[in-house]
Amino acid sequence: MANFETVTVKTDLLIVGGGMAACGAAVEAAHWAKKNGLSVALVDKAAVDRSGAVAMGLSAINQYVGLMEGDNTLTDYIRYVRNDLMGVTREDCVANIARHVDGSVHLFEKWGLPIWKDEKGGYVHEGRWQLMINGESYKVIVAEAAKNAIGIDNIYERVFIVGPLMDGDRVAGAVGFSIREEKFYVFHAKAVIVGMGGAVHVFKPRSAGEGLGRAWYPPWNSGSSAYFTLKAGAEMTCQEVRFIPVRFKDAYGPVGAWFLLFKSRATNGLGENYMQTNADELQNWLPYGKVKPVPANLRNWLMLLDVMEGKGPIFMRTEEAIGNIAAEFKDDPKAYKKKMKELESEAWEDFLDMTISQAILWAASNVAPEERSSEIAAAEPYFIGSHSGASGAWVSGPSDIQTGETKNEYYWGYDCMSTVNGLFCAGDASGASSHKFSSGSHAEGRIAAKFAIKFILDNNSEPNIGGAGIEELKKEILAPLDRFAEFSKNTTDAEINPDYIRPKMFMFRLQKLMDEYAGGVTAQFKTSKPLLDKGMELLDFLREDSCKLAAEDLHELMRCWENIHRMWQAEAHVRTILFREETRWPGYYFRPDFPEMKDEWKVFANCKWHPATGEWEMMKRPIYQIFD
C-alpha cells in the first residue's frame, strides 16, 4: 500500500461507467454543464470505445418507438413492457425513456451509425420495435460523441471504482484504483451518475473449461452498479428478477433476427413446435399467457418443459426459414439463387456484427444455416435492468407522468435519482424499467444527466469528506495486495495457502452456491425456501472469507473486488427471491413450494441495506397502472 499514490479529482458531476448509459449522460451533461459553468468527469474501468454491453457490436437497435412516424404510440410500448414483465413495471419510468429514445437513435445515425433502409428510405425493422443496423462499430461511434462532448482530459480510463463516498445521506464521490499504475483514486463530486452495467458470472455459466468466461452478456459486468447503490444505502427493486436469454448454444449468438426478421421457428428434438404442443400451459399464467407477443419468460418455460421431459435438444430451424423466404423466387432460378445468397449473407452478418464466436462455431461445426438447423439453449441467469430483466435501483420518475396516487410513491424531485441524495442511475443500474436496451439506456443516461445538473444547481455546495476515512478505505481496498505479499511465500504453490483465497476460486464458490441453491442451469432454474435458506448460510461463510481475498497484481486486485460486487448482487437476489412467495416468472425461475402467481404479490419487492447498522430491510411497493 505504501507505494500507491493517492490521486484526488474534484468535479461537479461524476459519471461512473463507460457503456451506453454513461455515454448518453456524458453528451447531455456536457451541454448543460457548459451553460452553467460546471465540470463533468467520467471514470471507467475499461476503455470507453469498447466498454459495456455493446462492446463487440450489435446487429439491431432493440428500442425504437417510432413516434414521429406514427406507427406506434407511447401506450403501445408501455403495454408491451408491462405484459412481458408479467405486470411488474414502473410505467412512469418506462414511458419517460420511450418518449425520448427515438431522439437518441437519430443522434446515432447523425454520428455515423449505418441503419438499414428500405427502397423508400425508411428504416428496416427486425420486429415492431427493432431496427436493423450494421453495428460492429456501434459503441465506437457513440463513445466518440461522448469523448468529444466532455473532453478527453475529463475521462479516466482503466480505473476500477470500488464504492461510493458519502456525506451523511448524500453521495459525495467515489473511490477506486488504477488497474495499470499504483494509484489510488479519490473522486469528489456534488452528484454521481451510476452506469456500471449489470451482473454476469454470479451463477455458474454453461461454458466451462476452455470456454470459461464465455457468456451472453459481457463477462466484465460484475455487479458494480448494484454494489455501489447498495453500499450508498439506496433502495433497490426487482432484485429477484433475473433474465435468462435463449440463444444459440455455446457461443450465445443472437436469436432475435431469426425469430423476428427471418420468421424462423424453434422445435424440440422430435421436430415438434413446443410453442404449439405446450400451448395449453399458457392458461396457467393468465392474463399474461394470452397476450401477444408471449412474454419472454413464458416462451422459455414452454421450451424448458420439453427439455425437462427429455425431448431435447432444441433447434432453430434456420434452413426452413431461409427456404421459406426464398420460396417466392423459385420460378426464377437466377432470382432464387440471388435471394438465397443474400439471406445467407444476412444470416452470417447477424453474428459477425455482434457475436463473432457464433460464426466461428458454425464454421467449426459444419453448420451452413441454409442447410442445417442449429441448437439453441437457455443461458445462465443474468442481472440487468436494460433488457428483459428489471433489477436495479429504485429511482424517481418524471413529475409530469405521475397521477395523484403515484406522486408520493414514484416521484421525489429529480428524474432518475435513487433514494440517496445526488445519486442518479441509468441503464442496468436503474430498476423496474426494462426493455430500454442500448438506445433506451443512452436516452436514460441523457435524462439522468440533465436532472443531475439540476440537482447540483439546487444543492451547489461541496460535500464533506473526511481525510481519515479515505485512508481507511485505501487500506481496505488495497488489502488483498498486502495479504498476498505477506503470506504467498509460506507455501510452495501460491495458489494453495491457508491464509488467503484467490479471486478465481472465490468466484467458483459463489457460482456453485448460486447454481445449486438459487436455481441455476443445473437445477433447471428451480429453487425453494429450504434451498435458499441453505444458500444464505453459505453466502454468510463466503462473506467471511471475502476478508481473506489476496491479489498478486493490479489485475487480480480488480478481480477480487469484482467478485465482492457479485457477492452483494447474489445476496440481494437470494433475499428478494425468498421474500417474494410466488412464482411470477417461470422460465426465469420456478419455486415448487410456491408454484403459482398470486394477486397479493403483484407488487414490487424492494430491499435496502442500511450502512449504519449493516441490516437488510425488505419491503413491498405498490404497482400502479398509469397507461391503459
Secondary structure, DSSP 8 states (H G I E B T S, - for coil): -TT-EEEEEE-SEEEE--SHHHHHHHHHHHHHHHHHT--EEEEESS-GGG-STTTT-EEEE-----TTTTS--HHHHHHHHHHHTTT---HHHHHHHHHHHHHHHHHHHHHT--B-B-TTS-B-BSSSS-EEEEETTHHHHHHHHHHHHH-GGGEEESEEEEEEEEETTEEEEEEEEESSSSEEEEEE-SEEEE----B-SSS--S--GGGTT--SS-TT-BSHHHHHHHHTT--EE-TT--B--EEETTT----HIIIIIS---EE-TTS--HHHHTGGGGGGGTTGGGSSS--HHHHHHHHHHHHHTT---EEE-HHHHHHHHHGGGTTSHHHHHHHHHHHHHHHHHHHHTT-HHHHHHHHHTT--TTTS-EEEEE---BB-SSSS---EE-----GGG--TTTHHHH-SSSTTB-SSBTEEE-GGGB-S----HHHHHHHHHHHHHHHHHHHHHHT-S-----HHHHHHHHHHHHHHHHHHHHHGGGSSSTT--TT-B-HHHHHHHHHHHHHHHTT-GGGTTB--HHHHHHHHHHHHHHHHHHTTB--SSHHHHHHHHHHHHHHHHHHHHHHHHHHS-S---TTT-B-TTS-S--GGG-EEEEEEEETTTTEEEEEEEE------
